[in-house]
Amino acid sequence: MAVKVLVVDDSGFFRRRVSEILSADSNIQVVGTATNGKEAIDQALALKPDVITMDYEMPMMDGITAVRHIMQRCPTPVLMFSSLTHEGARVTLDALDAGAVDFLPKNFEDISRNPEKVKQLLCEKILSIARSNRRVSTYSAPAPVAAPAPTPAPSSVGSYGSSAPVRPAPALAPIPARTHAATASSPAPKRKAYKLVAIGTSTGGPVALQRVLTQLPASFPAPIVLVQHMPAAFTKAFAERLDKLCRISVKEAEDGDILRPGLALLAPGGKQMMVDGRGAVKILPGDERLNYKPCVDITFGSAAKSYGDKVLAVVLTGMGADGREGARMLKQGGSSIWAQDEASCVIYGMPMAIVKAELADAVYSLDDIGKHLVEACI
């Protein structure tokens, strides 16, 4: 059965072009269009699409407000279109917090210049999202997860080497309630003196990383590196958002940054991030031969080479299998690998690749990963 899609955009040209691209795929059926957020809500209720594509800047009601209403009234996977600007990044992150599953750059030049590439990417996203876990019968915020109480410590440092401020426990972004029980059953982890925590993720990662990192105290003793599949224009805004929400410090990684306890470094979009045995970060140009820039495998592989068995790697929600080969290298060196469980993933692709390759030492639900990181490292 074809995936039913509702296309929402105030631009007549963009609505027609997206509809044409999607309709050319026999596995996808465009069941309707809407020109603003209010129409989108009405059409979502009437047509019950499997996926909605959504612009964010529209008359009468913007896309973010529409996403919030749709998630409350008829939860449906939403793919946002975003401009490749700092403001576009901020708005897109707001949309993901509101319940959108993923996003694509809204680039008219690419549609004209590379129609086949755009068609392939858009259709792949739609079909993957349609198979995701985000279609649920209700949408509600879970009970707040108690974040560990901050413990002031002289060794806690921020991104500029000063003592980390004590930040209040943040409110966590809501995620859809699941219609099936969590399958994670791994026991609580054993404590170990890890020299590095490395986390890789893709689709669904911005909200997942927020939920994990907001549970860590400012005194978290291990340096953290983060790899999120994201365009170059987005990672700085995402790091700034995480830094405001978390009690640890978060910044977009720069070449030469030093790994420190209580600091998470986010790989910059469009580039590759590696770590060395001296505790320094190397930022390299993105290699066009690689599908992902940044690539989880690249960062994990460098960590395996530099830190042997002293790495705790975590693979969160995302489509594809990026991270599997890097995790294999880490595992061969004696490091520990965790995977997010299927029930709490937006897309059970990257974690599934870890589990199927028998590389996972533990499988945990999203809301348990943060507390288990604290148990394992402190």
C-alpha positions, 0 to 999 in steps of 0.5 A, a space after each residue: 500500500 502506498 504511503 499517503 502524504 500531505 504537502 503543506 507550503 504557502 508557495 504554490 511552486 513548491 507545493 506543485 514541485 514536491 507533489 510532482 516529485 513524490 507522485 513519481 514514486 509508485 510507493 507514495 501517494 499525495 493525498 492533499 495539499 495545504 497552504 497554511 498551518 490551519 489548513 494543515 490541521 484540518 487536512 490532517 484530521 480529514 485525510 489521515 496521511 501517513 506523513 506530512 511535509 511542512 514549511 515553517 513560515 506561512 500565513 494564518 498559522 506557522 508550521 511549528 504551531 501546526 505541528 504542535 496541534 497535529 501532535 495533540 490531535 492526530 499524531 502524524 510523522 512530520 518532515 520539516 523543510 528548512 532554510 540553511 541559515 542560523 535562524 532556519 536552524 533555530 526554527 527547525 530545532 523548535 519544530 523538532 521539539 514540537 514533535 517533527 521527526 526530521 527535516 530537509 533543506 528548502 533549496 530551490 536551486 537544488 531542485 532545479 539543478 539536481 532533480 534526481 538527487 532531490 527526488 531520491 533523498 526526499 522519497 527515501 526520507 518519506 518512506 523511512 519516516 512512514 515506517 518509523 515509530 512516530 505514529 501513535 494514538 496519543 501524544 503526551 509529555 511523560 512524567 519528568 525524569 529527575 535529573 541528578 542533583 548538581 555536585 560542585 567540584 573543583 575539577 568541573 570545567 566549562 568550555 572556556 576552562 572556568 568552573 561550570 555554573 550550577 544550572 537548574 534542571 531543565 524541562 525535557 521536550 515531550 516525546 510521543 507516548 508509545 503504543 508498544 512496551 519497551 524491549 530493553 532489558 539490559 542490567 544497570 552498567 558497572 562503573 568504569 574509569 572511562 576516558 571518553 563518552 562518544 555518542 552518535 545519532 541521526 534522525 530523531 537525534 536532536 531531541 534524543 541528545 537533549 533528553 540524554 544530556 540534560 540528565 548529566 550533572 555539571 560534575 560529569 567526570 568524562 569528556 563527551 563527543 557528539 556526532 549528529 548528522 546535520 548540515 553545517 548551518 545547523 550544528 552551531 545553533 544546536 550546540 548553543 541550544 544544548 548548552 543552554 539546556 544542560 548543566 554540562 557545557 556544550 559547544 560546536 567543536 573546533 580544531 584543537 579543542 581539548 577534551 575536558 570533563 563536563 564538556 561535550 563537543 559537537 562535530 561541526 556539520 559538513 566536516 569530520 571530527 577525530 580525537 587523538 591520544 593527547 585529548 585534542 580534537 581534530 576537525 577535517 574537511 568533509 570527504 565527498 566520498 563519504 555519505 555522512 559529514 560528520 560521520 560516526 564511524 570516523 569519530 568512533 574509529 579515532 577514539 578506538 585508536 586513541 583510547 583503547 578500552 577506555 571508551 563508552 560509545 552510545 548509538 542513538 536513533 537514526 536511519 542507516 548503519 553509520 557507527 557500526 564499523 566504528 563500534 566494531 573497532 571500539 569493541 575489538 579494543 575492549 571498549 563498551 557499546 550501548 544501543 538505544 532500544 527499538 521502542 524509544 527510537 524514532 528510526 530504529 536503523 543505526 541502533 539496530 545495525 549495532 544489535 544485529 552485528 552483536 556489538 551491543 553490550 547493553 540496550 537501553 530505552 532513551 530515558 534510561 541512558 542518561 542515568 546509566 551514563 551517570 552510574 557508569 562514569 561516576 
